[in-house]
Amino acid sequence: MSEMLEAVARPRWGPPPNDAARVAVVIPCHRVKRHVLQVIAGIPSCVERIYVVDDACPERSGDFVHSECVDPRVRVVRNAVNQGVGGATLEGYRHALAEGFDIVVKMDGDGQMDGGSVSRLIAPILSSQADYAKGNRFYDLAEIHRMPIQRLLGNAALSFLAKLSTGYWHLFDPTNGFTAVHARVLGQLPLDRIDKRYFFESDLLFRLSTVRAAVVDVPMHARYGDERSGFNALRMIPEFSVKHMRNIGKRVFYNYLLRDVSLASVELALGLVFVLAGCLTGVHFWHQSYATGITASAGSVMLAALQVIVGIQLLLGFLAYDIASVPGRAIHVLLPAPDASPGESGGKE
């Protein structure tokens, strides 16, 4: 079981008013000792609790925060075994759910995110416009040049894959680690099945899509300094592609076969059949022409092409339906309060 360590009290902080939403922040820590105290200091007073998750950090960031930080909101959670940024965040989520917080914010400990933006990040959730909010570093086109080119290209590719696998076609920058989620929606998700490594944010979006949660992008500024990141967007594309393809299959099955059968389901099924049939027909005529030396007739070519064209049109119809079906209504107002506890699976001491 875990041991949660409380820092020395400072009188200028206190719990929020009874009628206000209780907000917690989760900061996964691994090799961010140089920045974590500054990150904590920048978190505004609207946040009642800060969970610093020491993910078996070789720099012993948990001990460092416990001894040096005087913010009474801080609780240090320790993972005996490194679980990755996703696993560390999930441990923080479990503690926030157990303590009954309403909104849980996740931000990295490397100083790239402005803690002062927490209020803007949670605003759509407080106003019941969304269940989940995430940062978007690409909103302001004038500042895109500040982002390293390899990260820019990699994020563009990963964003397109995420649109396909999550169904949130209006979102960009899916790997952004500055997020906020309503606890009632978080309590509906299978936390033990969410990816624990760098795919965490993208997989979480997929899980949110399965419960039809409303998600919004919030413009943010990223600060790039001397922090070290193990995430390389271009290098992650092959690994992420496999995981996105898996989630695409799951999402289509859940939304268009298991939970509902609509005209889009018919378009998808017929579109795949027509495209496959057209390709097989074309291969058959090509092989026949190659074997006999006789050029295939125009009618044969048109028969294969027509099937492919009809299939593509049906698939485009399905895609248009899917884009128009992006969840836009917050569901947390309809859900009961979550019933969760930290559990034994965290490996904390």
Contacts in CASP RR format, 6 or more apart in sequence:
PFRMAT RR
TARGET T0000
AUTHOR 0000-0000-0000
METHOD contacts of the structure
MODEL  1
MSEMLEAVARPRWGPPPNDAARVAVVIPCHRVKRHVLQVIAGIPSCVERI
YVVDDACPERSGDFVHSECVDPRVRVVRNAVNQGVGGATLEGYRHALAEG
FDIVVKMDGDGQMDGGSVSRLIAPILSSQADYAKGNRFYDLAEIHRMPIQ
RLLGNAALSFLAKLSTGYWHLFDPTNGFTAVHARVLGQLPLDRIDKRYFF
ESDLLFRLSTVRAAVVDVPMHARYGDERSGFNALRMIPEFSVKHMRNIGK
RVFYNYLLRDVSLASVELALGLVFVLAGCLTGVHFWHQSYATGITASAGS
VMLAALQVIVGIQLLLGFLAYDIASVPGRAIHVLLPAPDASPGESGGKE
1 344 0 8 1.000
1 348 0 8 1.000
2 77 0 8 1.000
2 78 0 8 1.000
2 91 0 8 1.000
2 342 0 8 1.000
2 346 0 8 1.000
2 347 0 8 1.000
2 348 0 8 1.000
2 349 0 8 1.000
3 78 0 8 1.000
3 348 0 8 1.000
3 349 0 8 1.000
4 75 0 8 1.000
4 76 0 8 1.000
4 77 0 8 1.000
4 95 0 8 1.000
5 62 0 8 1.000
5 66 0 8 1.000
5 75 0 8 1.000
5 76 0 8 1.000
6 72 0 8 1.000
6 74 0 8 1.000
6 75 0 8 1.000
7 65 0 8 1.000
7 66 0 8 1.000
7 69 0 8 1.000
7 70 0 8 1.000
7 71 0 8 1.000
7 72 0 8 1.000
7 74 0 8 1.000
8 70 0 8 1.000
8 72 0 8 1.000
9 72 0 8 1.000
10 70 0 8 1.000
10 71 0 8 1.000
10 72 0 8 1.000
12 45 0 8 1.000
13 45 0 8 1.000
13 71 0 8 1.000
13 72 0 8 1.000
13 73 0 8 1.000
14 45 0 8 1.000
14 48 0 8 1.000
14 72 0 8 1.000
15 22 0 8 1.000
15 48 0 8 1.000
16 22 0 8 1.000
16 23 0 8 1.000
16 46 0 8 1.000
16 48 0 8 1.000
20 46 0 8 1.000
21 102 0 8 1.000
21 103 0 8 1.000
21 122 0 8 1.000
21 125 0 8 1.000
21 126 0 8 1.000
22 48 0 8 1.000
22 49 0 8 1.000
22 100 0 8 1.000
22 101 0 8 1.000
22 102 0 8 1.000
22 103 0 8 1.000
23 46 0 8 1.000
23 47 0 8 1.000
23 48 0 8 1.000
23 49 0 8 1.000
23 101 0 8 1.000
23 102 0 8 1.000
23 103 0 8 1.000
23 104 0 8 1.000
23 105 0 8 1.000
23 118 0 8 1.000
23 122 0 8 1.000
24 47 0 8 1.000
24 48 0 8 1.000
24 49 0 8 1.000
24 50 0 8 1.000
24 51 0 8 1.000
24 96 0 8 1.000
24 99 0 8 1.000
24 101 0 8 1.000
24 103 0 8 1.000
24 104 0 8 1.000
24 105 0 8 1.000
25 43 0 8 1.000
25 47 0 8 1.000
25 49 0 8 1.000
25 50 0 8 1.000
25 51 0 8 1.000
25 104 0 8 1.000
25 105 0 8 1.000
25 106 0 8 1.000
25 107 0 8 1.000
25 118 0 8 1.000
26 51 0 8 1.000
26 53 0 8 1.000
26 89 0 8 1.000
26 92 0 8 1.000
26 93 0 8 1.000
26 96 0 8 1.000
26 104 0 8 1.000
26 105 0 8 1.000
26 106 0 8 1.000
26 107 0 8 1.000
27 36 0 8 1.000
27 39 0 8 1.000
27 40 0 8 1.000
27 50 0 8 1.000
27 51 0 8 1.000
27 52 0 8 1.000
27 53 0 8 1.000
27 106 0 8 1.000
27 107 0 8 1.000
27 108 0 8 1.000
27 109 0 8 1.000
28 53 0 8 1.000
28 55 0 8 1.000
28 84 0 8 1.000
28 85 0 8 1.000
28 86 0 8 1.000
28 87 0 8 1.000
28 88 0 8 1.000
28 89 0 8 1.000
28 106 0 8 1.000
28 108 0 8 1.000
28 109 0 8 1.000
29 36 0 8 1.000
29 52 0 8 1.000
29 53 0 8 1.000
29 54 0 8 1.000
29 55 0 8 1.000
29 57 0 8 1.000
29 61 0 8 1.000
29 62 0 8 1.000
29 65 0 8 1.000
29 88 0 8 1.000
29 109 0 8 1.000
30 55 0 8 1.000
30 56 0 8 1.000
30 57 0 8 1.000
30 61 0 8 1.000
30 82 0 8 1.000
30 84 0 8 1.000
30 85 0 8 1.000
30 88 0 8 1.000
31 57 0 8 1.000
31 58 0 8 1.000
31 59 0 8 1.000
31 61 0 8 1.000
31 228 0 8 1.000
32 39 0 8 1.000
32 57 0 8 1.000
32 59 0 8 1.000
32 61 0 8 1.000
32 108 0 8 1.000
32 109 0 8 1.000
32 110 0 8 1.000
32 111 0 8 1.000
32 227 0 8 1.000
33 57 0 8 1.000
33 59 0 8 1.000
33 60 0 8 1.000
33 61 0 8 1.000
33 64 0 8 1.000
34 226 0 8 1.000
35 109 0 8 1.000
35 110 0 8 1.000
35 111 0 8 1.000
35 227 0 8 1.000
36 52 0 8 1.000
36 61 0 8 1.000
36 64 0 8 1.000
36 65 0 8 1.000
36 109 0 8 1.000
37 65 0 8 1.000
37 68 0 8 1.000
37 69 0 8 1.000
38 111 0 8 1.000
39 107 0 8 1.000
39 108 0 8 1.000
39 109 0 8 1.000
39 110 0 8 1.000
39 111 0 8 1.000
39 113 0 8 1.000
39 115 0 8 1.000
40 50 0 8 1.000
40 52 0 8 1.000
40 65 0 8 1.000
40 69 0 8 1.000
40 71 0 8 1.000
40 74 0 8 1.000
41 71 0 8 1.000
42 114 0 8 1.000
42 115 0 8 1.000
42 116 0 8 1.000
43 50 0 8 1.000
43 73 0 8 1.000
43 115 0 8 1.000
43 116 0 8 1.000
43 118 0 8 1.000
44 115 0 8 1.000
44 116 0 8 1.000
44 118 0 8 1.000
44 119 0 8 1.000
46 118 0 8 1.000
46 119 0 8 1.000
46 122 0 8 1.000
47 73 0 8 1.000
47 105 0 8 1.000
47 118 0 8 1.000
48 73 0 8 1.000
48 101 0 8 1.000
49 73 0 8 1.000
49 75 0 8 1.000
49 96 0 8 1.000
49 99 0 8 1.000
49 101 0 8 1.000
50 71 0 8 1.000
50 73 0 8 1.000
50 74 0 8 1.000
50 75 0 8 1.000
51 75 0 8 1.000
51 77 0 8 1.000
51 92 0 8 1.000
51 95 0 8 1.000
51 96 0 8 1.000
52 61 0 8 1.000
52 62 0 8 1.000
52 65 0 8 1.000
52 69 0 8 1.000
52 74 0 8 1.000
52 75 0 8 1.000
52 76 0 8 1.000
52 77 0 8 1.000
53 77 0 8 1.000
53 78 0 8 1.000
53 79 0 8 1.000
53 88 0 8 1.000
53 89 0 8 1.000
53 91 0 8 1.000
53 92 0 8 1.000
54 60 0 8 1.000
54 61 0 8 1.000
54 62 0 8 1.000
54 63 0 8 1.000
54 65 0 8 1.000
54 76 0 8 1.000
54 77 0 8 1.000
54 78 0 8 1.000
54 79 0 8 1.000
55 79 0 8 1.000
55 82 0 8 1.000
55 83 0 8 1.000
55 84 0 8 1.000
55 85 0 8 1.000
55 87 0 8 1.000
55 88 0 8 1.000
56 79 0 8 1.000
56 80 0 8 1.000
56 81 0 8 1.000
56 82 0 8 1.000
56 83 0 8 1.000
62 76 0 8 1.000
62 78 0 8 1.000
65 74 0 8 1.000
65 76 0 8 1.000
66 76 0 8 1.000
75 95 0 8 1.000
77 91 0 8 1.000
77 92 0 8 1.000
77 95 0 8 1.000
77 348 0 8 1.000
78 348 0 8 1.000
78 349 0 8 1.000
79 87 0 8 1.000
79 88 0 8 1.000
79 91 0 8 1.000
79 346 0 8 1.000
79 347 0 8 1.000
79 348 0 8 1.000
80 347 0 8 1.000
80 348 0 8 1.000
80 349 0 8 1.000
81 347 0 8 1.000
83 90 0 8 1.000
83 91 0 8 1.000
83 196 0 8 1.000
83 346 0 8 1.000
84 196 0 8 1.000
84 197 0 8 1.000
85 108 0 8 1.000
85 197 0 8 1.000
85 198 0 8 1.000
85 200 0 8 1.000
86 194 0 8 1.000
86 195 0 8 1.000
86 196 0 8 1.000
86 197 0 8 1.000
86 200 0 8 1.000
87 196 0 8 1.000
87 197 0 8 1.000
87 200 0 8 1.000
89 106 0 8 1.000
89 200 0 8 1.000
90 191 0 8 1.000
90 194 0 8 1.000
90 196 0 8 1.000
90 200 0 8 1.000
91 342 0 8 1.000
91 346 0 8 1.000
91 348 0 8 1.000
92 104 0 8 1.000
93 104 0 8 1.000
93 186 0 8 1.000
93 191 0 8 1.000
94 191 0 8 1.000
94 340 0 8 1.000
94 341 0 8 1.000
94 342 0 8 1.000
94 343 0 8 1.000
94 346 0 8 1.000
95 342 0 8 1.000
96 104 0 8 1.000
96 183 0 8 1.000
97 104 0 8 1.000
97 183 0 8 1.000
97 186 0 8 1.000
97 187 0 8 1.000
97 338 0 8 1.000
97 340 0 8 1.000
97 341 0 8 1.000
98 340 0 8 1.000
98 341 0 8 1.000
98 342 0 8 1.000
100 183 0 8 1.000
100 337 0 8 1.000
100 338 0 8 1.000
101 183 0 8 1.000
102 182 0 8 1.000
102 183 0 8 1.000
103 122 0 8 1.000
103 125 0 8 1.000
103 126 0 8 1.000
103 180 0 8 1.000
103 181 0 8 1.000
103 182 0 8 1.000
103 183 0 8 1.000
104 180 0 8 1.000
104 181 0 8 1.000
104 183 0 8 1.000
104 186 0 8 1.000
105 118 0 8 1.000
105 121 0 8 1.000
105 122 0 8 1.000
105 178 0 8 1.000
105 179 0 8 1.000
105 180 0 8 1.000
106 177 0 8 1.000
106 178 0 8 1.000
106 179 0 8 1.000
106 180 0 8 1.000
106 181 0 8 1.000
107 113 0 8 1.000
107 115 0 8 1.000
107 118 0 8 1.000
107 177 0 8 1.000
107 178 0 8 1.000
108 177 0 8 1.000
108 178 0 8 1.000
110 227 0 8 1.000
110 228 0 8 1.000
110 229 0 8 1.000
111 223 0 8 1.000
111 227 0 8 1.000
112 222 0 8 1.000
112 223 0 8 1.000
112 224 0 8 1.000
112 225 0 8 1.000
112 227 0 8 1.000
113 177 0 8 1.000
113 178 0 8 1.000
113 220 0 8 1.000
113 222 0 8 1.000
113 223 0 8 1.000
114 220 0 8 1.000
114 221 0 8 1.000
114 223 0 8 1.000
117 178 0 8 1.000
117 218 0 8 1.000
117 220 0 8 1.000
117 221 0 8 1.000
118 180 0 8 1.000
120 218 0 8 1.000
121 133 0 8 1.000
121 135 0 8 1.000
121 178 0 8 1.000
121 179 0 8 1.000
121 180 0 8 1.000
121 218 0 8 1.000
121 220 0 8 1.000
122 133 0 8 1.000
122 180 0 8 1.000
123 133 0 8 1.000
123 218 0 8 1.000
124 130 0 8 1.000
124 133 0 8 1.000
124 216 0 8 1.000
124 218 0 8 1.000
125 131 0 8 1.000
125 132 0 8 1.000
125 133 0 8 1.000
125 180 0 8 1.000
125 181 0 8 1.000
125 182 0 8 1.000
125 330 0 8 1.000
125 332 0 8 1.000
128 330 0 8 1.000
128 332 0 8 1.000
128 333 0 8 1.000
129 214 0 8 1.000
129 216 0 8 1.000
129 330 0 8 1.000
130 214 0 8 1.000
130 215 0 8 1.000
130 216 0 8 1.000
130 330 0 8 1.000
131 181 0 8 1.000
131 182 0 8 1.000
131 185 0 8 1.000
131 208 0 8 1.000
131 213 0 8 1.000
131 214 0 8 1.000
131 215 0 8 1.000
131 330 0 8 1.000
131 331 0 8 1.000
131 332 0 8 1.000
132 179 0 8 1.000
132 180 0 8 1.000
132 181 0 8 1.000
132 182 0 8 1.000
132 185 0 8 1.000
132 205 0 8 1.000
132 208 0 8 1.000
132 213 0 8 1.000
132 214 0 8 1.000
132 215 0 8 1.000
132 216 0 8 1.000
133 179 0 8 1.000
133 180 0 8 1.000
133 181 0 8 1.000
133 215 0 8 1.000
133 216 0 8 1.000
133 217 0 8 1.000
133 218 0 8 1.000
134 171 0 8 1.000
134 173 0 8 1.000
134 174 0 8 1.000
134 176 0 8 1.000
134 177 0 8 1.000
134 178 0 8 1.000
134 179 0 8 1.000
134 180 0 8 1.000
134 201 0 8 1.000
134 215 0 8 1.000
134 216 0 8 1.000
134 217 0 8 1.000
134 218 0 8 1.000
135 173 0 8 1.000
135 176 0 8 1.000
135 177 0 8 1.000
135 178 0 8 1.000
135 179 0 8 1.000
135 217 0 8 1.000
135 218 0 8 1.000
135 219 0 8 1.000
135 220 0 8 1.000
136 171 0 8 1.000
136 172 0 8 1.000
136 173 0 8 1.000
136 176 0 8 1.000
136 217 0 8 1.000
136 218 0 8 1.000
136 219 0 8 1.000
136 220 0 8 1.000
137 143 0 8 1.000
137 147 0 8 1.000
137 173 0 8 1.000
137 176 0 8 1.000
137 220 0 8 1.000
137 221 0 8 1.000
137 222 0 8 1.000
138 144 0 8 1.000
138 155 0 8 1.000
138 172 0 8 1.000
138 173 0 8 1.000
139 217 0 8 1.000
139 219 0 8 1.000
139 220 0 8 1.000
140 219 0 8 1.000
140 221 0 8 1.000
143 221 0 8 1.000
144 152 0 8 1.000
146 222 0 8 1.000
146 224 0 8 1.000
147 222 0 8 1.000
147 224 0 8 1.000
148 224 0 8 1.000
150 232 0 8 1.000
150 233 0 8 1.000
150 234 0 8 1.000
151 233 0 8 1.000
153 233 0 8 1.000
153 234 0 8 1.000
154 233 0 8 1.000
154 234 0 8 1.000
154 237 0 8 1.000
155 173 0 8 1.000
155 175 0 8 1.000
155 233 0 8 1.000
157 233 0 8 1.000
157 234 0 8 1.000
157 237 0 8 1.000
158 174 0 8 1.000
158 175 0 8 1.000
158 202 0 8 1.000
158 233 0 8 1.000
158 236 0 8 1.000
158 237 0 8 1.000
158 240 0 8 1.000
159 171 0 8 1.000
159 172 0 8 1.000
159 173 0 8 1.000
159 174 0 8 1.000
161 202 0 8 1.000
161 237 0 8 1.000
161 240 0 8 1.000
161 241 0 8 1.000
161 244 0 8 1.000
162 168 0 8 1.000
162 171 0 8 1.000
162 174 0 8 1.000
162 202 0 8 1.000
162 205 0 8 1.000
162 244 0 8 1.000
163 169 0 8 1.000
163 171 0 8 1.000
164 244 0 8 1.000
164 248 0 8 1.000
165 202 0 8 1.000
165 206 0 8 1.000
165 244 0 8 1.000
165 245 0 8 1.000
165 247 0 8 1.000
165 248 0 8 1.000
165 251 0 8 1.000
166 174 0 8 1.000
166 202 0 8 1.000
166 205 0 8 1.000
166 206 0 8 1.000
166 208 0 8 1.000
166 209 0 8 1.000
166 247 0 8 1.000
166 251 0 8 1.000
167 209 0 8 1.000
167 251 0 8 1.000
167 322 0 8 1.000
167 326 0 8 1.000
168 205 0 8 1.000
168 209 0 8 1.000
168 215 0 8 1.000
168 326 0 8 1.000
168 327 0 8 1.000
169 322 0 8 1.000
169 323 0 8 1.000
169 326 0 8 1.000
170 217 0 8 1.000
170 326 0 8 1.000
171 205 0 8 1.000
171 215 0 8 1.000
171 217 0 8 1.000
172 217 0 8 1.000
173 217 0 8 1.000
174 201 0 8 1.000
174 202 0 8 1.000
174 205 0 8 1.000
175 198 0 8 1.000
175 201 0 8 1.000
175 202 0 8 1.000
175 231 0 8 1.000
175 233 0 8 1.000
176 201 0 8 1.000
176 220 0 8 1.000
177 201 0 8 1.000
178 220 0 8 1.000
179 201 0 8 1.000
179 204 0 8 1.000
181 208 0 8 1.000
182 330 0 8 1.000
182 332 0 8 1.000
183 337 0 8 1.000
183 338 0 8 1.000
184 332 0 8 1.000
184 335 0 8 1.000
184 336 0 8 1.000
184 337 0 8 1.000
184 338 0 8 1.000
185 208 0 8 1.000
185 211 0 8 1.000
185 213 0 8 1.000
185 331 0 8 1.000
185 332 0 8 1.000
185 335 0 8 1.000
186 338 0 8 1.000
187 338 0 8 1.000
187 340 0 8 1.000
188 211 0 8 1.000
188 335 0 8 1.000
188 338 0 8 1.000
189 204 0 8 1.000
189 207 0 8 1.000
189 208 0 8 1.000
189 211 0 8 1.000
190 207 0 8 1.000
192 345 0 8 1.000
193 207 0 8 1.000
194 200 0 8 1.000
194 203 0 8 1.000
194 204 0 8 1.000
194 207 0 8 1.000
195 202 0 8 1.000
195 203 0 8 1.000
195 243 0 8 1.000
198 231 0 8 1.000
198 236 0 8 1.000
199 239 0 8 1.000
199 240 0 8 1.000
199 243 0 8 1.000
202 240 0 8 1.000
202 243 0 8 1.000
202 244 0 8 1.000
202 247 0 8 1.000
203 243 0 8 1.000
203 247 0 8 1.000
205 215 0 8 1.000
206 247 0 8 1.000
206 250 0 8 1.000
206 251 0 8 1.000
208 215 0 8 1.000
209 251 0 8 1.000
209 255 0 8 1.000
209 327 0 8 1.000
210 250 0 8 1.000
210 251 0 8 1.000
210 254 0 8 1.000
210 255 0 8 1.000
211 331 0 8 1.000
212 327 0 8 1.000
212 331 0 8 1.000
213 327 0 8 1.000
213 330 0 8 1.000
213 331 0 8 1.000
213 332 0 8 1.000
214 327 0 8 1.000
214 328 0 8 1.000
214 329 0 8 1.000
214 330 0 8 1.000
214 331 0 8 1.000
215 327 0 8 1.000
252 268 0 8 1.000
256 262 0 8 1.000
256 264 0 8 1.000
256 265 0 8 1.000
256 268 0 8 1.000
257 265 0 8 1.000
262 321 0 8 1.000
263 321 0 8 1.000
264 317 0 8 1.000
264 318 0 8 1.000
264 321 0 8 1.000
264 322 0 8 1.000
264 325 0 8 1.000
267 314 0 8 1.000
267 315 0 8 1.000
267 317 0 8 1.000
267 318 0 8 1.000
267 321 0 8 1.000
268 314 0 8 1.000
268 315 0 8 1.000
268 318 0 8 1.000
270 311 0 8 1.000
270 314 0 8 1.000
271 310 0 8 1.000
271 311 0 8 1.000
271 312 0 8 1.000
271 314 0 8 1.000
271 315 0 8 1.000
271 318 0 8 1.000
272 311 0 8 1.000
272 315 0 8 1.000
273 311 0 8 1.000
274 307 0 8 1.000
274 308 0 8 1.000
274 310 0 8 1.000
274 311 0 8 1.000
274 314 0 8 1.000
275 307 0 8 1.000
275 308 0 8 1.000
275 311 0 8 1.000
275 312 0 8 1.000
275 315 0 8 1.000
277 307 0 8 1.000
278 304 0 8 1.000
278 305 0 8 1.000
278 307 0 8 1.000
278 308 0 8 1.000
279 304 0 8 1.000
279 308 0 8 1.000
281 303 0 8 1.000
281 304 0 8 1.000
281 307 0 8 1.000
282 300 0 8 1.000
282 301 0 8 1.000
282 304 0 8 1.000
285 296 0 8 1.000
285 300 0 8 1.000
285 301 0 8 1.000
285 303 0 8 1.000
285 304 0 8 1.000
286 296 0 8 1.000
288 294 0 8 1.000
288 296 0 8 1.000
289 295 0 8 1.000
289 296 0 8 1.000
END
